[in-house]
Amino acid sequence: SKQWYQRRVRGVGEGCVYGIAVPHHNGRAGMMALTVDQDKMDWAELYEVLSSNLPSYAVPLFARIKTSLETTPTFKYLTAKLKEDGFRIKSDIVYHVSHSLKTYLPMTQRLQNSIMESGDLSFTK
């Protein structure tokens, strides 16, 4: 069955949420892996649905776009590789949250490098 955010946001197909390590931080940061229809996807709408249904600390900081999500034979999402990739830009497109703009924005190599070097997450504000 679809998660509540999948039913409410146009363009979102499958999705799973998991925690990733961020350099220079204890604990984990929230990240989503999503399959999306890029023509219908509205990142501001996704932000609105998540931020109005979750406490601010639980809104995922990052989103990775996948063409498909791998599952186990019992349909649980395989997140080990996703966790290993973290927020790093690879062949997938990665987005980051912007609370001030109330949306998700594409991750840049410059921002990724800044996070890796300093662990600075001030971009999320």
All heavy atoms as an XYZ file, in Angstrom:
1001
protein
N       0.831     -1.189      0.000
C       0.000      0.000      0.000
C       0.877      1.253      0.000
O       1.987      1.240      0.498
C      -0.920      0.010      1.208
O      -0.229      0.384      2.370
N       0.368      2.312     -0.570
C       1.132      3.552     -0.656
C       1.194      4.248      0.694
O       0.262      4.181      1.486
C       0.491      4.500     -1.671
C       0.698      4.072     -3.093
C       0.301      5.191     -4.013
C       0.801      4.890     -5.408
N       0.701      6.050     -6.265
N       2.326      4.938      0.925
C       2.469      5.751      2.125
C       1.569      6.976      1.987
O       1.200      7.372      0.888
C       3.932      6.185      2.301
C       4.900      5.047      2.467
C       4.688      4.302      3.770
O       4.289      4.869      4.776
N       4.939      3.020      3.754
N       1.225      7.624      3.084
C       0.316      8.771      3.058
C       0.819      9.891      2.165
O       0.056     10.517      1.460
C       0.042      9.281      4.468
C       1.283      9.654      5.228
C       2.022      8.840      6.025
C       1.955     10.903      5.214
N       3.111      9.514      6.516
C       3.093     10.782      6.052
C       1.715     12.130      4.604
C       3.976     11.827      6.269
C       2.590     13.172      4.833
C       3.700     13.017      5.649
N       2.136     10.149      2.129
C       2.651     11.243      1.311
C       2.588     10.914     -0.176
O       2.505     11.803     -1.012
C       4.073     11.635      1.713
C       5.092     10.525      1.602
C       5.744     10.268      0.415
C       5.385      9.716      2.697
C       6.663      9.239      0.305
C       6.310      8.698      2.599
C       6.938      8.465      1.399
O       7.843      7.447      1.293
N       2.596      9.627     -0.533
C       2.510      9.243     -1.935
C       1.109      9.494     -2.486
O       0.952      9.857     -3.639
C       2.871      7.766     -2.102
C       4.332      7.480     -1.797
C       4.579      5.994     -1.730
O       4.294      5.369     -0.722
N       5.095      5.442     -2.804
N       0.091      9.298     -1.664
C      -1.284      9.523     -2.105
C      -1.581     11.010     -2.248
O      -2.476     11.391     -2.973
C      -2.259      8.899     -1.113
C      -2.244      7.393     -1.117
C      -3.374      6.831     -0.282
N      -3.332      7.272      1.095
C      -2.737      6.623      2.088
N      -2.100      5.497      1.839
N      -2.770      7.080      3.318
N      -0.859     11.860     -1.533
C      -1.191     13.279     -1.480
C      -0.355     14.162     -2.387
O      -0.662     15.339     -2.527
C      -1.032     13.786     -0.042
C      -1.998     13.142      0.907
C      -1.847     13.736      2.264
N      -2.672     13.042      3.228
C      -2.685     13.301      4.504
N      -1.902     14.233      4.990
N      -3.455     12.638      5.312
N       0.703     13.660     -2.975
C       1.600     14.499     -3.775
C       1.635     13.989     -5.209
O       2.053     12.852     -5.458
C       3.028     14.518     -3.174
C       3.943     15.395     -4.014
C       3.001     15.000     -1.727
N       1.207     14.836     -6.130
C       1.254     14.483     -7.552
C       2.699     14.229     -7.955
O       3.602     14.949     -7.565
C       0.726     15.632     -8.398
C      -0.745     15.844     -8.358
C      -1.097     16.990     -9.293
N      -0.178     18.127     -9.089
C      -0.493     19.237     -8.435
N      -1.684     19.389     -7.945
N       0.392     20.204     -8.285
N       2.888     13.208     -8.756
C       4.205     12.937     -9.307
C       5.049     11.973     -8.499
O       6.059     11.501     -8.983
N       4.654     11.672     -7.255
C       5.431     10.739     -6.438
C       4.918      9.333     -6.676
O       3.730      9.063     -6.547
C       5.340     11.080     -4.928
C       6.032     10.018     -4.091
C       5.954     12.440     -4.649
N       5.843      8.430     -7.051
C       5.494      7.027     -7.229
C       5.762      6.277     -5.946
O       5.009      6.370     -4.987
N       6.890      5.583     -5.904
C       7.294      4.868     -4.695
C       8.186      5.762     -3.853
O       8.813      6.687     -4.367
C       8.087      3.618     -5.061
C       7.300      2.535     -5.723
C       8.184      1.331     -5.959
O       8.296      0.490     -5.038
O       8.782      1.251     -7.046
N       8.277      5.431     -2.572
C       9.176      6.189     -1.710
C       9.502      5.446     -0.439
O       8.692      4.672      0.060
N      10.717      5.681      0.052
C      11.087      5.167      1.362
C      11.955      6.216      2.050
O      12.615      7.023      1.400
C      11.788      3.815      1.285
S      13.407      3.815      0.514
N      11.897      6.229      3.362
C      12.628      7.204      4.170
C      13.578      6.442      5.080
O      13.222      5.395      5.629
C      11.655      8.072      4.995
C      12.403      9.094      5.841
C      10.653      8.779      4.076
N      14.793      6.980      5.240
C      15.819      6.306      6.041
C      16.778      7.358      6.574
O      16.754      8.516      6.156
C      16.551      5.257      5.197
C      17.027      5.797      3.859
C      18.326      6.270      3.695
C      16.162      5.857      2.770
C      18.752      6.785      2.485
C      16.588      6.371      1.556
C      17.878      6.836      1.427
O      18.295      7.352      0.235
N      17.620      6.962      7.514
C      18.594      7.881      8.095
C      19.964      7.703      7.470
O      20.371      6.586      7.166
N      20.671      8.831      7.268
C      22.029      8.783      6.713
C      22.995      9.523      7.631
O      22.607     10.426      8.362
C      22.098      9.406      5.300
C      21.664     10.872      5.325
C      21.288      8.593      4.311
C      22.014     11.643      4.078
N      24.239      9.125      7.570
C      25.286      9.810      8.333
C      25.673     11.099      7.611
O      25.720     11.151      6.388
C      26.503      8.904      8.458
N      25.936     12.146      8.405
C      26.436     13.419      7.887
C      27.751     13.698      8.603
O      27.802     13.637      9.835
C      25.427     14.561      8.124
C      26.012     15.901      7.683
C      24.114     14.281      7.403
N      28.824     14.003      7.860
C      30.115     14.259      8.513
C      30.009     15.331      9.592
O      29.269     16.306      9.440
C      30.999     14.752      7.360
C      30.382     14.190      6.126
C      28.901     14.136      6.407
N      30.723     15.126     10.687
C      30.804     16.081     11.803
C      29.507     16.196     12.594
O      29.309     17.180     13.290
C      31.250     17.466     11.318
C      32.428     17.436     10.400
N      33.693     17.130     10.842
C      32.518     17.626      9.060
C      34.531     17.160      9.808
N      33.842     17.449      8.727
N      28.597     15.218     12.464
C      27.331     15.226     13.205
C      27.109     13.860     13.840
O      27.385     12.839     13.223
C      26.148     15.534     12.281
C      26.046     16.960     11.893
N      25.399     17.897     12.651
C      26.539     17.621     10.824
C      25.493     19.076     12.065
N      26.187     18.933     10.950
N      26.566     13.881     15.036
C      26.111     12.639     15.664
C      24.720     12.339     15.134
O      24.020     13.216     14.670
C      26.068     12.794     17.185
C      27.442     12.972     17.769
O      28.413     12.416     17.275
N      27.539     13.769     18.826
N      24.319     11.115     15.245
C      22.982     10.747     14.810
C      22.872     10.666     13.302
O      23.865     10.542     12.590
N      21.652     10.748     12.818
C      21.370     10.586     11.397
C      20.511     11.748     10.900
O      19.753     12.337     11.648
C      20.602      9.282     11.147
C      21.337      8.047     11.604
C      22.188      7.532     10.482
N      22.817      6.276     10.813
C      24.115      6.076     10.709
N      24.920      7.031     10.336
N      24.626      4.908     10.992
N      20.611     12.007      9.605
C      19.743     12.981      8.938
C      18.735     12.204      8.108
O      19.064     11.158      7.541
C      20.567     13.899      8.038
N      17.530     12.707      8.022
C      16.493     12.039      7.245
C      16.697     12.220      5.754
O      17.033     13.310      5.286
N      16.497     11.134      5.018
C      16.598     11.167      3.566
C      15.503     10.307      2.962
O      15.117      9.294      3.547
C      17.971     10.665      3.106
C      18.160     10.723      1.615
S      19.889     10.873      1.198
C      19.747     11.214     -0.539
N      15.013     10.728      1.801
C      14.001      9.970      1.068
C      14.610      9.467     -0.228
O      15.434     10.153     -0.831
C      12.824     10.865      0.656
C      12.112     11.575      1.749
S      10.818     12.667      1.076
C      11.810     14.064      0.535
N      14.201      8.312     -0.653
C      14.460      7.845     -2.011
C      13.085      7.761     -2.664
O      12.155      7.167     -2.104
C      15.145      6.491     -2.021
N      12.932      8.393     -3.806
C      11.632      8.481     -4.462
C      11.735      8.116     -5.934
O      12.747      8.410     -6.582
C      11.088      9.919     -4.395
C      10.901     10.560     -3.037
C      10.579     12.035     -3.216
C       9.794      9.859     -2.274
N      10.683      7.506     -6.449
C      10.506      7.443     -7.891
C       9.477      8.518     -8.201
O       8.476      8.651     -7.482
C      10.020      6.061     -8.372
O       8.748      5.775     -7.792
C      11.010      4.973     -8.004
N       9.742      9.315     -9.222
C       8.846     10.434     -9.521
C       8.590     10.555    -11.014
O       9.380     10.106    -11.829
C       9.408     11.787     -9.007
C       9.623     11.762     -7.507
C      10.675     12.182     -9.714
N       7.494     11.182    -11.341
C       7.200     11.608    -12.700
C       7.642     13.065    -12.753
O       6.973     13.943    -12.217
C       5.701     11.468    -12.980
C       5.314     11.913    -14.373
O       6.059     12.714    -14.987
O       4.250     11.481    -14.848
N       8.796     13.312    -13.369
C       9.387     14.667    -13.363
C       8.446     15.707    -13.969
O       8.491     16.865    -13.580
C      10.728     14.675    -14.111
C      11.824     13.922    -13.393
C      12.411     14.686    -12.205
O      11.798     15.560    -11.605
N      13.635     14.323    -11.855
N       7.583     15.309    -14.900
C       6.663     16.267    -15.521
C       5.565     16.718    -14.558
O       5.026     17.804    -14.712
C       6.019     15.668    -16.777
C       7.040     15.393    -17.868
O       8.061     16.109    -17.915
O       6.811     14.463    -18.662
N       5.221     15.857    -13.592
C       4.145     16.180    -12.655
C       4.651     16.565    -11.265
O       3.898     17.086    -10.454
C       3.204     14.984    -12.507
C       2.456     14.632    -13.764
C       1.574     13.425    -13.539
C       0.859     13.039    -14.810
N       0.111     11.782    -14.655
N       5.925     16.298    -10.989
C       6.468     16.485     -9.638
C       6.476     17.951     -9.233
O       6.955     18.807     -9.965
C       7.884     15.918     -9.578
C       8.486     15.922     -8.201
S       7.515     14.887     -7.114
C       8.078     15.444     -5.539
N       5.940     18.214     -8.040
C       5.920     19.565     -7.475
C       6.626     19.490     -6.118
O       6.060     19.020     -5.136
C       4.475     20.043     -7.319
C       4.366     21.463     -6.803
O       5.323     21.947     -6.147
O       3.317     22.077     -7.025
N       7.879     19.953     -6.071
C       8.680     19.850     -4.853
C       8.129     20.709     -3.726
O       8.235     20.342     -2.558
C      10.135     20.185     -5.162
C      10.753     19.109     -5.997
C      10.913     19.099     -7.349
C      11.222     17.847     -5.532
N      11.471     17.907     -7.748
C      11.676     17.118     -6.647
C      11.316     17.267     -4.265
C      12.213     15.850     -6.546
C      11.852     15.996     -4.169
C      12.290     15.297     -5.299
N       7.516     21.832     -4.051
C       6.909     22.678     -3.017
C       5.706     21.968     -2.401
O       5.471     22.055     -1.197
C       6.504     24.030     -3.603
N       4.949     21.249     -3.211
C       3.811     20.488     -2.697
C       4.293     19.367     -1.777
O       3.712     19.140     -0.713
C       2.995     19.906     -3.849
C       1.779     19.128     -3.385
C       1.007     18.488     -4.534
O       1.475     18.508     -5.685
O      -0.069     17.937     -4.246
N       5.367     18.678     -2.168
C       5.921     17.639     -1.297
C       6.345     18.248      0.033
O       6.040     17.705      1.094
C       7.107     16.942     -1.969
C       7.818     15.893     -1.119
C       6.882     14.730     -0.773
C       9.071     15.383     -1.821
N       7.042     19.377     -0.013
C       7.459     20.041      1.224
C       6.244     20.378      2.089
O       6.240     20.142      3.291
C       8.264     21.316      0.919
C       8.633     22.038      2.188
C       9.795     21.698      2.870
C       7.809     23.011      2.718
C      10.122     22.322      4.066
C       8.133     23.642      3.905
C       9.286     23.296      4.570
O       9.586     23.912      5.759
N       5.199     20.934      1.473
C       3.999     21.326      2.221
C       3.358     20.121      2.905
O       3.002     20.183      4.087
C       2.997     21.998      1.277
C       1.642     22.272      1.884
C       1.673     23.195      3.091
O       2.548     24.065      3.152
O       0.820     23.023      3.988
N       3.219     19.016      2.189
C       2.606     17.821      2.768
C       3.452     17.283      3.923
O       2.930     16.974      4.992
C       2.386     16.738      1.687
C       2.018     15.399      2.310
C       1.306     17.174      0.713
N       4.767     17.202      3.714
C       5.634     16.674      4.770
C       5.673     17.600      5.975
O       5.528     17.161      7.121
C       7.049     16.454      4.235
C       7.198     15.363      3.177
C       8.612     15.359      2.614
C       6.829     13.999      3.728
N       5.852     18.900      5.751
C       6.001     19.832      6.878
C       4.703     20.037      7.645
O       4.732     20.370      8.827
C       6.562     21.173      6.399
O       5.664     21.803      5.523
N       3.565     19.833      6.997
C       2.299     20.004      7.716
C       1.852     18.716      8.417
O       0.924     18.746      9.223
C       1.206     20.510      6.776
O       0.950     19.588      5.753
N       2.518     17.596      8.131
C       2.148     16.324      8.756
C       3.218     15.749      9.670
O       2.975     14.752     10.341
C       1.811     15.292      7.678
C       0.488     15.565      7.009
O      -0.559     15.258      7.550
N       0.529     16.196      5.845
N       4.397     16.365      9.685
C       5.507     15.862     10.504
C       6.072     16.987     11.358
O       6.030     18.151     10.948
C       6.639     15.345      9.597
C       6.349     14.156      8.705
C       7.508     13.938      7.731
C       6.107     12.912      9.538
N       6.639     16.661     12.519
C       7.375     17.688     13.264
C       8.573     18.146     12.423
O       9.097     17.385     11.597
C       7.839     16.975     14.537
C       7.417     15.562     14.429
C       6.655     15.356     13.168
N       9.018     19.377     12.604
C      10.072     19.936     11.744
C      11.342     19.086     11.738
O      11.985     18.944     10.700
C      10.392     21.370     12.149
O      10.856     21.408     13.473
N      11.681     18.489     12.891
C      12.898     17.670     12.942
C      12.767     16.381     12.138
O      13.758     15.742     11.815
C      13.292     17.341     14.383
C      12.271     16.501     15.117
C      12.252     15.120     14.986
C      11.325     17.091     15.946
C      11.311     14.342     15.648
C      10.382     16.323     16.618
C      10.384     14.959     16.461
O       9.446     14.200     17.107
N      11.550     15.983     11.787
C      11.334     14.726     11.063
C      11.198     14.915      9.549
O      11.165     13.934      8.809
C      10.082     14.033     11.607
N      11.143     16.157      9.084
C      11.070     16.399      7.639
C      12.423     16.027      7.034
O      13.453     16.545      7.457
C      10.728     17.878      7.334
C      10.815     18.154      5.844
C       9.349     18.229      7.872
N      12.443     15.100      6.068
C      13.727     14.677      5.488
C      14.513     15.859      4.913
O      13.948     16.730      4.252
C      13.323     13.701      4.388
C      11.997     13.171      4.840
C      11.324     14.331      5.505
N      15.822     15.875      5.173
C      16.687     16.944      4.677
C      17.069     16.733      3.220
O      17.380     17.687      2.515
C      17.968     17.028      5.511
C      17.810     17.344      6.993
C      19.183     17.483      7.643
C      16.976     18.595      7.193
N      17.061     15.482      2.771
C      17.524     15.157      1.423
C      16.549     14.216      0.733
O      15.837     13.461      1.388
C      18.897     14.475      1.472
C      19.950     15.272      2.187
C      20.276     14.984      3.504
C      20.613     16.303      1.542
C      21.254     15.708      4.172
C      21.586     17.037      2.205
C      21.906     16.741      3.513
N      16.557     14.261     -0.597
C      15.743     13.352     -1.406
C      16.577     12.886     -2.600
O      17.218     13.698     -3.265
C      14.483     14.050     -1.899
N      16.587     11.588     -2.836
C      17.308     11.017     -3.981
C      16.275     10.469     -4.960
O      15.387      9.708     -4.576
C      18.230      9.888     -3.515
C      19.002      9.220     -4.651
C      19.971      8.172     -4.148
N      21.026      8.741     -3.343
C      22.111      9.368     -3.837
N      22.249      9.501     -5.130
N      23.028      9.844     -3.027
N      16.396     10.868     -6.223
C      15.481     10.384     -7.255
C      16.050      9.101     -7.847
O      17.202      9.054     -8.268
C      15.306     11.435     -8.376
C      14.839     12.764     -7.794
C      14.341     10.921     -9.433
C      13.620     12.667     -6.934
N      15.231      8.073     -7.870
C      15.618      6.768     -8.412
C      14.650      6.398     -9.545
O      13.484      6.806     -9.522
C      15.547      5.691     -7.328
C      16.416      5.929     -6.102
C      17.877      5.838     -6.383
C      18.319      4.431     -6.678
N      19.762      4.330     -7.003
N      15.143      5.610    -10.494
C      14.240      5.111    -11.531
C      13.380      3.978    -10.986
O      12.257      3.769    -11.434
C      15.019      4.634    -12.777
O      15.991      3.681    -12.360
C      15.700      5.794    -13.475
N      13.912      3.255     -9.984
C      13.149      2.209     -9.292
C      13.788      1.995     -7.929
O      14.937      2.380     -7.701
C      13.142      0.907    -10.089
O      14.453      0.387    -10.183
N      13.027      1.403     -7.036
C      13.522      1.086     -5.694
C      13.534     -0.424     -5.535
O      12.529     -1.092     -5.787
C      12.641      1.723     -4.619
C      12.636      3.253     -4.581
C      11.605      3.758     -3.572
C      14.010      3.785     -4.237
N      14.690     -0.957     -5.130
C      14.816     -2.402     -4.955
C      14.129     -2.840     -3.662
O      14.184     -2.143     -2.655
C      16.287     -2.797     -4.890
C      17.043     -2.565     -6.190
C      18.482     -3.003     -6.057
O      18.728     -4.225     -5.984
O      19.340     -2.107     -5.997
N      13.521     -4.037     -3.718
C      12.850     -4.591     -2.542
C      13.304     -6.027     -2.300
O      13.844     -6.690     -3.182
C      11.315     -4.592     -2.720
O      10.976     -5.364     -3.864
C      10.763     -3.185     -2.845
N      13.039     -6.490     -1.087
C      13.283     -7.884     -0.729
C      12.126     -8.721     -1.278
O      11.127     -8.171     -1.751
C      13.341     -8.045      0.803
O      12.033     -7.789      1.327
C      14.366     -7.131      1.439
N      12.229    -10.051     -1.188
C      11.096    -10.884     -1.627
C       9.805    -10.592     -0.859
O       8.713    -10.889     -1.355
C      11.589    -12.309     -1.356
C      13.085    -12.205     -1.454
C      13.417    -10.851     -0.885
N       9.917     -9.991      0.340
C       8.715     -9.642      1.114
C       8.372     -8.160      0.963
O       7.653     -7.591      1.777
C       8.886    -10.004      2.593
O      10.049     -9.344      3.106
C       9.013    -11.507      2.781
N       8.907     -7.518     -0.077
C       8.576     -6.140     -0.468
C       9.024     -5.065      0.517
O       8.463     -3.979      0.546
C       7.071     -6.011     -0.766
C       6.621     -6.975     -1.817
C       5.886     -8.096     -1.476
C       6.985     -6.794     -3.144
C       5.494     -9.007     -2.453
C       6.596     -7.703     -4.123
C       5.848     -8.803     -3.782
N      10.058     -5.355      1.292
C      10.671     -4.318      2.129
C      11.752     -3.656      1.286
O      12.460     -4.314      0.524
C      11.273     -4.918      3.398
C      10.229     -5.508      4.316
C      10.865     -6.121      5.532
C       9.788     -6.738      6.401
N      10.350     -7.536      7.481
N      11.874     -2.339      1.435
C      12.867     -1.620      0.632
C      14.279     -1.944      1.099
O      14.554     -2.016      2.296
C      12.626     -0.112      0.690
C      11.394      0.297     -0.065
C      10.265      0.742      0.611
C      11.349      0.209     -1.453
C       9.117      1.107     -0.086
C      10.208      0.565     -2.157
C       9.100      1.013     -1.468
O       7.975      1.356     -2.160
N      15.184     -2.125      0.135
C      16.598     -2.346      0.426
C      17.259     -0.976      0.570
O      17.434     -0.260     -0.413
C      17.263     -3.138     -0.700
C      16.784     -4.574     -0.863
C      17.363     -5.201     -2.121
C      17.187     -5.395      0.360
N      17.619     -0.620      1.791
C      18.148      0.725      2.035
C      19.650      0.757      2.293
O      20.220      1.836      2.371
C      17.419      1.384      3.220
O      17.583      0.570      4.377
C      15.945      1.593      2.931
N      20.310     -0.386      2.404
C      21.742     -0.400      2.735
C      22.556      0.400      1.718
O      23.368      1.252      2.097
C      22.270     -1.824      2.834
N      22.346      0.173      0.427
C      23.088      0.907     -0.610
C      22.704      2.380     -0.600
O      23.548      3.258     -0.775
C      22.822      0.288     -1.983
C      23.460      1.015     -3.144
C      24.949      0.707     -3.250
C      25.562      1.213     -4.537
N      26.172      2.498     -4.468
N      21.414      2.656     -0.380
C      20.960      4.049     -0.324
C      21.625      4.782      0.834
O      22.064      5.923      0.690
C      19.434      4.098     -0.176
C      18.623      3.565     -1.350
C      17.166      3.431     -0.970
C      18.800      4.445     -2.571
N      21.706      4.111      1.993
C      22.361      4.719      3.157
C      23.841      4.960      2.888
O      24.396      5.983      3.279
C      22.187      3.832      4.395
C      20.777      3.798      4.918
C      20.664      2.842      6.089
C      19.251      2.748      6.580
N      19.109      1.830      7.718
N      24.465      4.013      2.208
C      25.886      4.135      1.883
C      26.127      5.331      0.952
O      27.080      6.080      1.120
C      26.362      2.853      1.215
C      27.828      2.829      0.856
C      28.185      1.535      0.138
O      27.863      0.451      0.662
O      28.763      1.637     -0.958
N      25.246      5.526     -0.031
C      25.375      6.656     -0.960
C      25.127      7.985     -0.255
O      25.690      9.009     -0.646
C      24.394      6.514     -2.127
C      24.781      5.409     -3.086
O      25.933      4.930     -3.024
O      23.919      5.024     -3.894
N      24.289      7.970      0.780
C      23.998      9.195      1.520
C      23.482     10.294      0.612
O      22.682     10.044     -0.281
N      23.944     11.516      0.832
C      23.482     12.656      0.043
C      24.410     12.956     -1.128
O      24.227     13.933     -1.852
C      23.332     13.908      0.921
C      24.609     14.310      1.594
C      25.539     15.103      0.945
C      24.882     13.886      2.890
C      26.721     15.454      1.560
C      26.060     14.241      3.515
C      26.988     15.027      2.842
N      25.426     12.121     -1.312
C      26.389     12.371     -2.390
C      25.737     12.231     -3.762
O      24.973     11.307     -4.005
C      27.582     11.428     -2.274
C      28.476     11.758     -1.081
C      29.690     10.853     -1.015
N      29.376      9.447     -0.850
C      28.985      8.891      0.303
N      28.842      9.635      1.385
N      28.740      7.610      0.378
N      26.083     13.155     -4.650
C      25.580     13.121     -6.018
C      26.314     12.012     -6.756
O      27.527     11.992     -6.808
C      25.820     14.471     -6.724
C      25.143     15.616     -5.962
C      25.331     14.406     -8.169
C      25.584     16.993     -6.416
N      25.558     11.088     -7.273
C      26.135      9.996     -8.079
C      25.438     10.062     -9.425
O      25.387     11.120    -10.023
C      25.924      8.669     -7.376
C      26.616      8.625     -6.005
C      27.227      7.307     -5.769
C      28.085      7.374     -4.514
N      28.902      6.228     -4.380
N      24.888      8.969     -9.889
C      24.153      9.008    -11.157
C      22.716      9.494    -10.952
O      22.036      9.827    -11.911
C      24.155      7.632    -11.810
O      23.573      6.694    -10.940
N      22.264      9.546     -9.702
C      20.908     10.003     -9.388
C      20.918     11.500     -9.103
O      21.935     12.074     -8.723
C      20.370      9.305     -8.135
C      20.502      7.805     -8.188
O      20.172      7.222     -9.238
O      20.953      7.217     -7.191
N      19.765     12.119     -9.252
C      19.600     13.519     -8.866
C      19.286     13.550     -7.373
O      18.470     12.774     -6.888
C      18.468     14.174     -9.666
C      18.771     14.125    -11.163
C      18.254     15.614     -9.212
C      17.617     14.542    -12.039
N      19.929     14.460     -6.639
C      19.694     14.611     -5.208
C      19.155     16.018     -4.958
O      19.634     16.984     -5.561
C      20.990     14.385     -4.392
C      20.764     14.635     -2.912
C      21.512     12.968     -4.623
N      18.170     16.113     -4.091
C      17.595     17.395     -3.698
C      17.846     17.608     -2.206
O      18.043     16.650     -1.463
C      16.086     17.412     -3.951
C      15.712     17.533     -5.414
C      15.812     16.439     -6.262
C      15.282     18.736     -5.935
C      15.485     16.550     -7.607
C      14.946     18.855     -7.273
C      15.057     17.762     -8.102
O      14.736     17.877     -9.426
N      17.792     18.864     -1.774
C      17.901     19.182     -0.348
C      16.756     20.103      0.046
O      16.241     20.860     -0.783
C      19.260     19.818     -0.014
C      19.441     21.181     -0.608
N      18.982     22.328      0.001
C      20.022     21.569     -1.762
C      19.283     23.375     -0.751
N      19.911     22.942     -1.830
N      16.377     20.043      1.299
C      15.279     20.864      1.789
C      15.739     22.311      1.954
O      16.897     22.590      2.253
C      14.725     20.308      3.126
C      15.685     20.564      4.283
C      13.351     20.895      3.432
N      14.812     23.227      1.730
C      15.004     24.641      2.066
C      13.757     25.079      2.819
O      12.704     25.292      2.209
C      15.184     25.493      0.816
O      15.166     26.867      1.165
N      13.867     25.164      4.153
C      12.701     25.554      4.949
C      12.280     26.990      4.640
O      11.087     27.300      4.627
C      12.984     25.386      6.440
C      13.103     23.953      6.852
N      12.055     23.054      6.793
C      14.156     23.246      7.323
C      12.451     21.875      7.209
N      13.730     21.954      7.544
N      13.238     27.870      4.375
C      12.889     29.270      4.111
C      12.124     29.426      2.798
O      11.216     30.251      2.701
C      14.132     30.156      4.106
O      15.026     29.752      3.094
N      12.467     28.628      1.793
C      11.766     28.685      0.506
C      10.597     27.706      0.436
O       9.863     27.689     -0.552
C      12.743     28.413     -0.640
C      13.874     29.427     -0.795
C      14.838     28.993     -1.904
C      13.329     30.820     -1.074
N      10.470     26.859      1.464
C       9.375     25.886      1.567
C       9.321     24.940      0.353
O       8.279     24.724     -0.260
C       8.030     26.580      1.763
C       7.964     27.422      3.033
C       6.599     28.001      3.220
C       6.428     28.887      4.418
N       7.217     28.740      5.553
N      10.482     24.371      0.038
C      10.569     23.451     -1.093
C      11.829     22.618     -0.971
O      12.571     22.739      0.001
C      10.547     24.226     -2.435
O      10.358     23.300     -3.501
C      11.819     25.041     -2.646
N      12.058     21.780     -1.957
C      13.313     21.042     -2.110
C      14.011     21.579     -3.353
O      13.355     21.847     -4.369
C      13.057     19.535     -2.253
C      12.714     18.872     -0.942
C      11.416     18.878     -0.453
C      13.704     18.248     -0.188
C      11.114     18.271      0.758
C      13.404     17.636      1.018
C      12.111     17.660      1.488
O      11.824     17.065      2.682
N      15.331     21.740     -3.277
C      16.133     22.283     -4.366
C      17.195     21.277     -4.794
O      17.663     20.494     -3.967
C      16.834     23.573     -3.913
C      15.922     24.690     -3.414
C      16.762     25.804     -2.793
C      15.064     25.217     -4.551
N      17.622     21.321     -6.054
C      18.672     20.396     -6.500
C      19.982     20.625     -5.740
O      20.387     21.763     -5.513
C      18.844     20.736     -7.984
C      17.567     21.399     -8.381
C      17.102     22.132     -7.159
N      20.613     19.534     -5.351
C      21.913     19.592     -4.672
C      22.975     19.968     -5.701
O      22.972     19.450     -6.812
C      22.240     18.223     -4.067
C      23.618     18.106     -3.464
S      23.789     18.948     -1.898
C      23.031     17.739     -0.816
N      23.876     20.859     -5.320
C      24.993     21.220     -6.188
C      26.255     20.549     -5.673
O      26.354     20.192     -4.495
C      25.210     22.735     -6.214
O      25.566     23.168     -4.896
C      23.963     23.473     -6.694
N      27.225     20.406     -6.550
C      28.503     19.829     -6.136
C      29.160     20.701     -5.067
O      29.739     20.206     -4.115
C      29.436     19.685     -7.348
C      30.674     18.868     -7.060
C      30.362     17.418     -6.737
O      29.676     16.752     -7.495
N      30.840     16.932     -5.608
N      29.025     22.013     -5.218
C      29.615     22.953     -4.248
C      29.011     22.759     -2.850
O      29.730     22.712     -1.858
C      29.391     24.377     -4.738
C      30.033     25.424     -3.885
C      29.838     26.787     -4.506
N      30.404     27.809     -3.648
C      30.271     29.082     -3.856
N      29.588     29.516     -4.899
N      30.794     29.949     -3.033
N      27.676     22.635     -2.783
C      27.019     22.420     -1.492
C      27.412     21.065     -0.919
O      27.689     20.948      0.279
C      25.506     22.530     -1.642
C      24.688     22.322     -0.368
C      25.106     23.290      0.733
C      23.209     22.470     -0.674
N      27.437     20.047     -1.754
C      27.855     18.724     -1.288
C      29.250     18.786     -0.684
O      29.495     18.250      0.393
C      27.832     17.721     -2.428
C      28.347     16.351     -2.021
C      28.474     15.411     -3.188
O      27.493     15.081     -3.810
N      29.689     14.984     -3.478
N      30.179     19.444     -1.370
C      31.548     19.564     -0.864
C      31.582     20.294      0.473
O      32.320     19.906      1.384
C      32.442     20.283     -1.876
C      32.648     19.468     -3.141
O      32.365     18.274     -3.182
N      33.113     20.129     -4.175
N      30.785     21.342      0.619
C      30.729     22.105      1.861
C      30.242     21.232      3.018
O      30.796     21.274      4.116
C      29.809     23.317      1.684
O      29.621     23.981      2.900
N      29.215     20.445      2.755
C      28.695     19.558      3.806
C      29.746     18.513      4.179
O      29.970     18.241      5.354
C      27.393     18.856      3.347
C      26.296     19.878      3.056
C      26.920     17.864      4.405
C      25.113     19.300      2.305
N      30.397     17.942      3.173
C      31.410     16.918      3.432
C      32.581     17.469      4.239
O      33.100     16.803      5.127
C      31.932     16.329      2.107
C      30.904     15.542      1.320
S      30.264     14.085      2.170
C      31.685     13.012      2.075
N      32.999     18.698      3.959
C      34.159     19.295      4.630
C      33.840     19.801      6.024
O      34.642     19.648      6.943
C      34.705     20.450      3.775
C      35.334     19.983      2.483
C      35.605     21.118      1.510
O      35.520     22.306      1.909
O      35.901     20.825      0.336
N      32.674     20.417      6.199
C      32.390     21.085      7.463
C      31.186     20.538      8.222
O      31.000     20.841      9.391
C      32.181     22.584      7.234
O      30.953     22.770      6.514
N      30.345     19.774      7.539
C      29.115     19.300      8.169
C      28.072     20.388      8.330
O      27.080     20.215      9.020
N      28.267     21.535      7.669
C      27.366     22.677      7.795
C      26.023     22.361      7.155
O      25.932     22.115      5.958
C      27.994     23.903      7.125
C      27.120     25.138      7.237
O      26.182     25.142      8.055
O      27.376     26.099      6.499
N      24.970     22.373      7.972
C      23.611     22.119      7.478
C      22.760     23.386      7.501
O      21.540     23.307      7.454
C      22.944     21.019      8.305
C      23.595     19.636      8.237
C      22.882     18.665      9.161
C      23.602     19.113      6.811
N      23.400     24.556      7.563
C      22.633     25.807      7.646
C      21.794     26.045      6.395
O      20.833     26.808      6.434
C      23.565     26.989      7.892
O      24.466     27.144      6.823
N      22.132     25.397      5.268
C      21.350     25.546      4.038
C      19.913     25.090      4.214
O      19.037     25.456      3.424
C      21.996     24.760      2.892
C      21.965     23.276      3.116
C      20.881     22.518      2.716
C      23.019     22.646      3.767
C      20.855     21.152      2.955
C      22.992     21.283      3.989
C      21.908     20.538      3.584
N      19.634     24.281      5.222
C      18.266     23.756      5.399
C      17.332     24.798      5.977
O      16.126     24.633      5.913
C      18.261     22.531      6.336
O      18.687     22.933      7.638
C      19.160     21.437      5.812
N      17.861     25.849      6.554
C      17.007     26.859      7.216
C      16.235     27.675      6.222
O      16.470     27.741      5.078
C      17.876     27.742      8.085
C      18.542     26.926      9.172
C      19.063     27.788     10.276
C      19.665     27.073     11.431
N      19.750     25.691     11.489
